[in-house]
């Protein structure tokens, strides 16, 4: 009932396969991120460029949200439940 041990080559092949799978998952994640960040369409898939564009986009969205909350407060709307 004991499983046969893997050979060194099988271990190496398993390691290579899992590393390739990990790298592909990272590439897929960056591709998904690039597909939803405005301005990334048609750009080369540089992870640094995708991350920088994402940071810029998120900062702009945070600023927009702050401005909307401030405008709502000035209009007399209770925004206490909006705070994160």
Secondary structure as UniProt FT lines:
FT   HELIX           8..36
FT   TURN            38..39
FT   TURN            41..42
FT   HELIX           47..74
FT   TURN            75..76
FT   TURN            80..82
//
